[in-house]
Amino acid sequence: MQFKFSPALTVAFMLFISVCDVAPFREVTSLAAPAKLIYVAPKGTSTGDGTRNKPLDIFTALSERSPARPGDTIILMGGTYEGKMAGSSRVPFELGVSGTAGSPVRIIPAPGESAHLNGTSLVTSSYAEYIELDIGDSNWEPSQKQHQTGAALEVRAGAGTKIINCNIFGGSLGMAAWTPAVDLEIYGSLIHDFGSLEETGRGHGHAWYAQNKEGTKVFANNIAYRGYGWNVHIYTQGGDIQGFDIIDNICYIAGALKPDQTVDNYLISGYRPADRIRMIGNVGYQPSNIDKWRPNARLSSYGEGTNGYAVFKDNYLMGAPIGLLVGLWKNLTIEGNTFWAYDTLIEINSAPAGLIGKNYKLNKNTYIDNGVKAPFKAQGGNLSFDKWQALGFDTEGNLVQRQNGRPGGTRVFLFPNKYRKGRANIGVFNWDSKTEVAVDLSSVLSKGKRFRIYNCLDIKQTISMARPVLEFTYTGSEIKLPMRRDKVAPDFESFLLLPVD
């Protein structure tokens, strides 16, 4: 379907994308009107002029040779944009269109439409904002034998690019973000159904695999789930892992596509030291307890060097054999977090005693009793909470006693989207196996507006292919979310809240 905008409607749309409350890029840059609208359609051509009557093809419009200039907006008309093949291998879409720091190029679907880049995508753009796109290969094959794919979205170079509220799936990785991509922001996106199954039977592949040296890569307000391997994977052998903000994400059921394995939701560890790491306000859930050495989150090292500076604050981590595994850091703050794990709540496994006392600030954390007599580890020993505190840790911390060694009740997390009013991520811990849980959305929704809520487990490819669990006009009352209690995630549900435009 293609929109045929009248001149008056074109002007109205330009105002819409500049100033209205539901504009998905309202807070990205200034409110200056874009210089030009460039239209792209699944059946567009390289000879099109970018008007609504003669749209461009996607290969021209998003490439380095794009006619778009700083401040322009590229509008993808609804439909599927089919990627190219070379034999049995996907040839990535080349996303190289660029703007400037003050006038980025924006790439968005037409209002009320969805645009699917069916294949894999390679980004080299600077100051481009890719907004609310479906990106991924609908023919993704985990064995990689008949149909080979790379990362669904690989950001290889550029500066100041933003991936905003996209849906990313179907690749040997979900996302890859390498060192030359400076000051990259991944915000509000879903990353799911990715990875590969190796011949050995090992599940492999990551939702977000990243390295960095200059500036800061930001991974915020995303939901990562149901791959063959890890979710957040900040790792290197010979490169750099410096400068990461991991903020307000939901990562759960890492590795769930491969039965009988446990892998990390959050891994920050490599053979070269990590530095400038902030991990704040995240949620992690890992129901698997099979591989006893696996943590929910890891702040450690595989090499001999000492990591630099990190802050691990206000995170909520439930499940896995180990809640948090900590290595050797020069300056580390772990504060205000809540942990529950099957075996070890927190382990400091490679820090000498002197460095622990001097450089590690662990305080005001809450631990939920798991029934293990000595659920803390430091310097290779198992410790009770009293002995943990005797080391100087968590003097203002708390161990919450539980008779059955498990959390109880419900806990709701709501993450409003800063780029689009009415959009939000929701996480619900449902330890009492309720059939529905009431959620207060008054801080996010406007009365009289229509909204849809999707259970993320129902989103396997494009969002338009999934059926919402609720569609409603908001009246100001609490919303009762139906709990699935799926065997892959029996105690936790994540939801995507979207406004209906």
C-alpha positions as CSV (number, residue, x, y, z in Angstrom):
1,M,0.0,0.0,0.0
2,Q,1.3,3.5,-0.9
3,F,0.0,6.8,0.5
4,K,-0.8,9.5,-1.9
5,F,-0.4,12.7,0.1
6,S,-2.0,15.9,-1.1
7,P,0.3,19.0,-0.8
8,A,-1.7,20.1,2.3
9,L,-1.2,16.7,3.9
10,T,2.5,16.7,3.1
11,V,2.8,20.0,5.0
12,A,0.8,18.5,7.8
13,F,3.0,15.4,8.0
14,M,6.2,17.6,8.1
15,L,4.7,19.4,11.1
16,F,3.7,16.0,12.6
17,I,7.3,14.6,12.5
18,S,8.6,17.9,13.9
19,V,6.5,18.8,16.8
20,C,3.7,16.4,17.7
21,D,3.7,14.4,20.9
22,V,3.8,11.0,19.3
23,A,6.7,11.8,16.9
24,P,9.2,8.9,17.4
25,F,12.1,11.3,17.2
26,R,10.7,14.2,19.1
27,E,13.7,14.4,21.5
28,V,16.4,13.3,19.1
29,T,17.3,16.8,17.8
30,S,16.0,20.3,17.5
31,L,12.4,21.0,16.3
32,A,13.6,22.5,13.0
33,A,11.5,21.2,10.1
34,P,13.3,18.7,7.8
35,A,14.6,20.1,4.6
36,K,12.9,17.5,2.4
37,L,10.8,14.3,2.4
38,I,12.1,11.5,0.3
39,Y,9.8,8.6,-0.4
40,V,10.8,5.0,-0.8
41,A,8.7,2.0,-1.8
42,P,9.2,-1.7,-2.1
43,K,8.7,-1.3,-5.9
44,G,10.6,2.0,-6.1
45,T,13.4,2.4,-8.7
46,S,16.9,3.9,-8.7
47,T,15.6,6.4,-11.3
48,G,12.8,7.7,-9.1
49,D,13.0,11.2,-7.9
50,G,12.0,10.5,-4.4
51,T,8.5,12.0,-4.7
52,R,5.4,10.1,-3.6
53,N,4.6,9.4,-7.2
54,K,8.1,8.3,-8.2
55,P,9.6,6.7,-5.1
56,L,13.1,5.6,-4.9
57,D,14.3,2.0,-4.3
58,I,15.7,1.3,-0.8
59,F,19.1,0.4,-2.1
60,T,19.6,3.8,-3.5
61,A,17.8,5.8,-0.8
62,L,19.7,4.4,2.2
63,S,23.1,4.0,0.6
64,E,26.1,6.4,0.6
65,R,24.9,7.6,-2.8
66,S,21.5,8.6,-1.3
67,P,20.1,11.9,-2.5
68,A,19.2,12.7,1.1
69,R,21.0,15.6,2.7
70,P,21.4,16.6,6.4
71,G,17.9,17.3,7.9
72,D,16.0,15.3,5.3
73,T,13.5,12.6,6.3
74,I,13.3,9.3,4.3
75,I,9.9,7.8,4.4
76,L,9.6,4.0,3.8
77,M,6.2,3.2,2.5
78,G,4.6,0.1,4.1
79,G,5.6,-3.4,3.0
80,T,8.5,-5.8,2.7
81,Y,11.8,-4.7,1.2
82,E,13.4,-7.8,0.0
83,G,17.2,-8.1,0.5
84,K,19.6,-9.6,-2.1
85,M,21.1,-13.0,-2.1
86,A,24.5,-14.3,-3.3
87,G,23.8,-18.0,-3.7
88,S,22.6,-19.2,-0.3
89,S,24.0,-16.2,1.6
90,R,22.3,-12.9,2.4
91,V,23.9,-9.8,1.0
92,P,23.3,-7.0,3.6
93,F,21.3,-3.9,2.9
94,E,24.0,-1.1,2.8
95,L,22.8,1.6,5.2
96,G,25.3,4.4,4.6
97,V,23.2,7.6,4.3
98,S,24.5,10.3,6.6
99,G,23.6,13.7,8.0
100,T,25.4,16.0,10.5
101,A,25.4,16.3,14.2
102,G,23.0,19.2,14.1
103,S,20.9,17.9,11.2
104,P,20.7,14.1,11.1
105,V,18.9,12.2,8.4
106,R,15.8,10.3,9.7
107,I,14.5,7.0,8.3
108,I,11.0,6.2,9.3
109,P,8.0,4.2,8.1
110,A,5.0,6.0,6.6
111,P,2.4,6.9,9.3
112,G,0.4,3.8,10.3
113,E,2.5,1.5,8.2
114,S,5.2,-1.0,8.9
115,A,8.4,-1.4,6.9
116,H,10.3,-4.6,6.9
117,L,13.9,-4.9,5.7
118,N,13.9,-8.6,5.0
119,G,17.5,-9.7,5.2
120,T,20.5,-8.4,7.1
121,S,21.7,-4.8,7.3
122,L,25.1,-3.2,7.5
123,V,25.3,0.3,8.9
124,T,28.1,2.8,8.1
125,S,26.0,5.9,8.5
126,S,27.0,9.0,10.6
127,Y,24.2,11.0,12.2
128,A,21.4,8.9,10.8
129,E,18.4,7.9,12.9
130,Y,16.7,4.6,12.0
131,I,13.3,4.7,13.6
132,E,10.6,2.0,14.1
133,L,11.8,-0.4,11.4
134,D,11.5,-4.2,11.3
135,I,15.0,-5.5,10.5
136,G,15.6,-9.2,10.1
137,D,15.6,-12.2,7.8
138,S,12.3,-14.1,7.8
139,N,14.2,-17.1,6.4
140,W,16.7,-17.2,9.2
141,E,18.0,-20.7,9.6
142,P,19.8,-21.5,12.9
143,S,21.9,-24.3,11.3
144,Q,23.2,-21.9,8.7
145,K,23.4,-24.7,6.2
146,Q,20.9,-23.8,3.5
147,H,20.5,-20.1,4.2
148,Q,23.5,-18.2,5.7
149,T,23.0,-14.9,7.5
150,G,25.3,-12.6,9.3
151,A,24.1,-10.2,12.1
152,A,20.6,-9.0,11.5
153,L,22.0,-5.5,12.1
154,E,25.7,-4.8,12.0
155,V,27.0,-1.3,12.8
156,R,30.5,-1.2,11.5
157,A,31.4,2.4,11.3
158,G,30.2,6.0,11.5
159,A,29.5,8.5,14.4
160,G,26.4,9.5,16.2
161,T,24.0,7.0,14.6
162,K,20.8,6.0,16.5
163,I,18.7,2.9,16.2
164,I,15.4,3.9,17.8
165,N,12.4,1.6,18.6
166,C,13.3,-0.9,15.9
167,N,12.5,-4.6,15.9
168,I,15.6,-6.8,15.2
169,F,15.5,-10.5,14.6
170,G,16.7,-13.4,12.4
171,G,20.4,-13.4,12.1
172,S,23.5,-15.3,13.3
173,L,23.7,-12.4,15.8
174,G,20.9,-10.0,16.7
175,M,23.2,-6.9,16.6
176,A,26.9,-6.3,16.2
177,A,28.4,-2.9,17.0
178,W,32.1,-2.5,16.4
179,T,34.7,0.0,17.7
180,P,34.7,2.4,14.6
181,A,31.0,3.1,15.3
182,V,31.5,5.9,17.7
183,D,28.8,7.2,20.1
184,L,26.2,4.8,18.8
185,E,22.8,4.7,20.6
186,I,20.5,1.6,20.5
187,Y,17.3,2.7,22.2
188,G,13.8,1.2,22.7
189,S,14.4,-1.8,20.4
190,L,13.4,-5.4,20.5
191,I,16.2,-7.9,19.8
192,H,15.1,-11.6,19.7
193,D,15.2,-14.9,17.8
194,F,18.8,-14.9,16.7
195,G,21.9,-17.0,16.8
196,S,23.0,-20.4,15.5
197,L,23.1,-24.0,16.6
198,E,26.7,-25.4,16.2
199,E,27.4,-28.9,15.1
200,T,28.6,-29.7,18.6
201,G,25.1,-28.8,19.8
202,R,26.2,-25.6,21.5
203,G,23.9,-22.6,21.1
204,H,25.8,-19.5,20.0
205,G,25.2,-15.9,19.0
206,H,24.3,-12.8,21.0
207,A,21.5,-10.2,21.0
208,W,24.1,-7.4,21.2
209,Y,27.8,-8.0,20.6
210,A,29.9,-4.9,21.0
211,Q,33.3,-3.4,21.3
212,N,34.3,0.2,21.8
213,K,37.3,2.5,22.5
214,E,36.4,6.2,22.0
215,G,33.2,7.9,23.1
216,T,30.3,5.9,24.6
217,K,28.0,3.3,23.2
218,V,24.5,3.5,24.8
219,F,22.2,0.5,25.0
220,A,19.1,1.7,26.7
221,N,15.4,0.8,27.2
222,N,15.6,-2.3,25.0
223,I,14.2,-5.8,25.4
224,A,16.5,-8.8,24.5
225,Y,15.2,-12.4,24.6
226,R,15.0,-15.8,23.2
227,G,18.2,-16.4,21.2
228,Y,20.6,-19.3,21.0
229,G,23.2,-17.5,23.0
230,W,24.0,-14.5,25.2
231,N,21.9,-11.3,25.4
232,V,24.3,-8.3,26.1
233,H,27.8,-9.5,25.2
234,I,30.6,-6.9,25.6
235,Y,33.6,-9.0,24.9
236,T,37.0,-8.9,23.1
237,Q,40.1,-10.9,22.5
238,G,42.3,-8.3,21.0
239,G,40.1,-5.2,20.7
240,D,38.7,-2.7,23.3
241,I,35.7,-2.7,25.6
242,Q,35.7,0.8,27.0
243,G,32.8,3.2,27.3
244,F,29.4,1.6,27.6
245,D,26.1,2.7,29.2
246,I,23.8,-0.2,29.7
247,I,20.6,1.5,31.1
248,D,17.0,0.4,31.8
249,N,17.0,-2.8,29.6
250,I,15.0,-6.0,30.0
251,C,17.1,-9.1,29.2
252,Y,15.6,-12.5,29.8
253,I,15.7,-16.2,28.9
254,A,19.2,-15.9,27.3
255,G,19.9,-19.0,25.3
256,A,16.3,-20.3,25.5
257,L,16.2,-21.5,21.9
258,K,18.8,-24.2,22.9
259,P,17.2,-26.4,25.5
260,D,19.3,-27.5,28.5
261,Q,21.7,-24.6,28.7
262,T,22.3,-21.5,30.8
263,V,24.0,-18.5,29.4
264,D,24.5,-14.9,30.6
265,N,21.9,-12.1,30.2
266,Y,24.7,-9.5,30.7
267,L,28.3,-10.2,30.0
268,I,31.1,-7.6,30.3
269,S,34.3,-9.4,30.1
270,G,37.3,-9.9,27.7
271,Y,40.9,-10.7,27.3
272,R,41.7,-7.0,27.5
273,P,40.6,-4.8,30.4
274,A,37.2,-3.2,30.4
275,D,36.7,0.4,31.5
276,R,34.1,3.2,31.7
277,I,31.2,0.8,32.2
278,R,27.8,1.9,33.6
279,M,25.1,-0.7,34.1
280,I,22.1,0.9,35.8
281,G,18.4,0.1,36.2
282,N,18.4,-3.2,34.2
283,V,16.2,-6.2,34.7
284,G,17.5,-9.8,34.2
285,Y,15.6,-13.1,34.4
286,Q,17.2,-16.5,33.7
287,P,15.1,-19.5,34.8
288,S,17.7,-22.1,33.8
289,N,19.9,-23.6,36.5
290,I,21.7,-26.2,34.4
291,D,25.2,-24.9,33.9
292,K,26.3,-24.2,37.5
293,W,29.1,-21.8,36.6
294,R,26.9,-19.4,34.6
295,P,25.8,-16.0,36.1
296,N,22.9,-13.8,35.3
297,A,25.4,-10.9,34.9
298,R,29.2,-11.0,34.6
299,L,31.7,-8.1,35.4
300,S,34.9,-10.0,35.1
301,S,37.9,-10.7,32.8
302,Y,39.3,-13.6,30.9
303,G,42.8,-12.0,30.8
304,E,45.4,-11.1,33.3
305,G,44.9,-7.4,33.3
306,T,42.8,-5.4,35.8
307,N,39.6,-3.8,34.6
308,G,39.2,0.0,35.1
309,Y,36.1,1.8,36.3
310,A,32.5,0.4,36.6
311,V,29.2,1.2,38.2
312,F,26.6,-1.5,38.7
313,K,23.6,0.1,40.3
314,D,19.8,-0.4,40.8
315,N,19.7,-3.6,38.7
316,Y,17.2,-6.3,39.4
317,L,18.5,-9.8,38.6
318,M,16.5,-13.0,39.2
319,G,17.6,-16.6,38.5
320,A,20.6,-18.4,37.0
321,P,23.0,-20.4,39.2
322,I,24.9,-17.2,40.1
323,G,23.4,-13.7,40.4
324,L,26.5,-11.6,39.7
325,L,30.0,-12.7,39.0
326,V,32.7,-10.1,39.7
327,G,36.3,-10.1,38.7
328,L,39.2,-7.7,39.3
329,W,38.6,-3.9,39.0
330,K,40.5,-0.8,39.9
331,N,37.3,1.1,40.9
332,L,34.0,-0.7,41.2
333,T,30.7,0.4,42.8
334,I,27.9,-2.2,43.3
335,E,24.9,-0.5,45.0
336,G,21.2,-0.6,45.3
337,N,20.7,-3.9,43.4
338,T,18.4,-6.8,44.1
339,F,19.7,-10.3,43.6
340,W,18.2,-13.8,43.7
341,A,19.9,-16.9,42.2
342,Y,19.6,-20.6,42.7
343,D,23.1,-21.2,44.2
344,T,25.3,-18.1,44.7
345,L,23.9,-14.7,45.1
346,I,27.1,-12.8,44.3
347,E,30.7,-14.0,43.7
348,I,33.9,-12.1,43.8
349,N,36.3,-14.6,42.3
350,S,39.5,-13.0,41.4
351,A,40.2,-10.0,43.6
352,P,42.9,-10.0,46.2
353,A,41.8,-9.1,49.7
354,G,43.5,-5.7,49.8
355,L,41.9,-4.6,46.5
356,I,38.5,-5.7,47.7
357,G,38.6,-3.5,50.7
358,K,40.1,-0.5,49.1
359,N,38.6,-0.3,45.6
360,Y,35.3,-2.1,45.8
361,K,32.2,-0.3,47.1
362,L,29.4,-2.9,47.7
363,N,26.6,-1.5,49.8
364,K,22.8,-1.1,50.1
365,N,22.1,-4.2,48.0
366,T,19.1,-6.5,48.7
367,Y,19.5,-10.3,48.5
368,I,16.5,-12.6,48.6
369,D,17.2,-15.8,50.6
370,N,17.6,-18.8,48.3
371,G,17.8,-21.5,51.0
372,V,21.6,-21.9,50.6
373,K,23.5,-21.6,54.0
374,A,26.5,-19.7,52.5
375,P,25.2,-18.1,49.2
376,F,28.1,-15.6,49.0
377,K,31.6,-16.1,47.6
378,A,34.8,-14.2,48.0
379,Q,38.4,-15.2,47.6
380,G,37.3,-18.7,46.8
381,G,35.3,-19.3,50.0
382,N,31.6,-19.7,50.6
383,L,30.2,-17.2,53.1
384,S,27.1,-16.5,55.1
385,F,25.6,-13.0,55.0
386,D,27.2,-12.2,58.4
387,K,30.6,-13.2,57.1
388,W,30.0,-11.3,53.9
389,Q,29.3,-8.2,55.9
390,A,32.4,-8.8,58.0
391,L,34.4,-8.2,54.9
392,G,32.9,-4.7,54.8
393,F,30.3,-5.4,52.2
394,D,26.7,-4.4,52.4
395,T,26.9,-2.9,55.9
396,E,23.6,-1.2,55.0
397,G,22.4,-4.2,52.8
398,N,19.6,-6.6,53.5
399,L,19.0,-10.3,53.2
400,V,15.2,-10.9,52.8
401,Q,14.3,-14.2,54.5
402,R,12.1,-16.6,52.6
403,Q,10.7,-19.9,53.8
404,N,10.8,-21.6,50.4
405,G,14.0,-20.1,49.1
406,R,12.3,-18.2,46.3
407,P,10.9,-14.7,45.8
408,G,7.2,-14.1,46.2
409,G,4.4,-11.8,45.1
410,T,4.6,-9.7,42.0
411,R,6.9,-6.9,40.8
412,V,6.2,-4.6,37.9
413,F,8.8,-2.6,36.0
414,L,7.6,0.2,33.6
415,F,10.1,1.9,31.2
416,P,8.5,4.8,29.3
417,N,10.0,5.6,25.9
418,K,11.7,9.0,25.7
419,Y,11.3,9.2,21.9
420,R,7.6,8.3,21.5
421,K,4.9,9.2,23.9
422,G,2.7,6.3,24.8
423,R,5.2,3.7,24.0
424,A,6.8,1.7,26.9
425,N,8.4,-1.6,27.9
426,I,6.8,-3.5,30.8
427,G,8.3,-6.3,32.8
428,V,6.3,-8.4,35.3
429,F,7.7,-10.9,37.9
430,N,4.8,-13.2,38.8
431,W,6.2,-15.5,41.5
432,D,2.7,-16.4,42.8
433,S,1.6,-17.7,39.3
434,K,-1.4,-15.3,39.0
435,T,-3.5,-15.4,35.9
436,E,-3.4,-11.6,35.6
437,V,-1.6,-8.7,37.2
438,A,-2.8,-5.1,37.5
439,V,-0.5,-2.4,36.1
440,D,-0.8,1.3,36.6
441,L,0.0,3.1,33.3
442,S,-1.1,6.6,34.2
443,S,2.4,7.9,34.0
444,V,2.6,6.8,30.4
445,L,-0.8,7.0,28.8
446,S,-3.2,9.7,27.8
447,K,-7.0,9.3,28.4
448,G,-9.0,8.7,25.3
449,K,-6.1,7.4,23.3
450,R,-6.0,3.9,21.9
451,F,-3.2,1.4,22.7
452,R,-2.1,-2.1,22.0
453,I,-0.1,-4.4,24.4
454,Y,2.0,-7.3,23.0
455,N,3.5,-10.1,25.0
456,C,7.0,-10.2,23.6
457,L,6.9,-14.0,23.4
458,D,4.4,-13.5,20.6
459,I,6.8,-11.3,18.6
460,K,8.9,-13.8,16.6
461,Q,9.4,-11.9,13.4
462,T,7.7,-8.5,12.5
463,I,5.5,-6.9,15.1
464,S,2.6,-6.7,12.6
465,M,2.6,-10.5,12.4
466,A,1.9,-10.7,16.2
467,R,-1.5,-10.5,17.9
468,P,-1.8,-8.1,20.8
469,V,-2.9,-9.5,24.1
470,L,-4.9,-6.3,24.8
471,E,-6.2,-3.5,22.6
472,F,-8.0,-0.7,24.5
473,T,-8.9,2.9,24.8
474,Y,-7.3,4.2,28.0
475,T,-9.7,5.5,30.7
476,G,-7.3,6.1,33.5
477,S,-8.0,2.8,35.3
478,E,-5.4,0.1,35.9
479,I,-4.8,-2.4,33.1
480,K,-5.0,-6.1,33.9
481,L,-2.3,-7.9,32.0
482,P,-2.9,-11.6,31.2
483,M,-0.1,-13.8,32.5
484,R,1.0,-16.6,30.2
485,R,3.3,-18.5,32.6
486,D,5.0,-20.1,29.6
487,K,7.4,-22.9,30.4
488,V,10.3,-21.0,28.8
489,A,9.6,-18.1,31.3
490,P,7.3,-19.3,34.0
491,D,7.9,-16.4,36.5
492,F,8.4,-13.4,34.2
493,E,6.6,-11.7,31.3
494,S,7.7,-8.8,29.2
495,F,5.3,-6.6,27.2
496,L,5.5,-3.9,24.5
497,L,3.0,-1.1,24.9
498,L,2.3,0.8,21.6
499,P,0.0,3.7,20.8
500,V,-2.4,3.1,17.9
501,D,-1.9,6.1,15.5
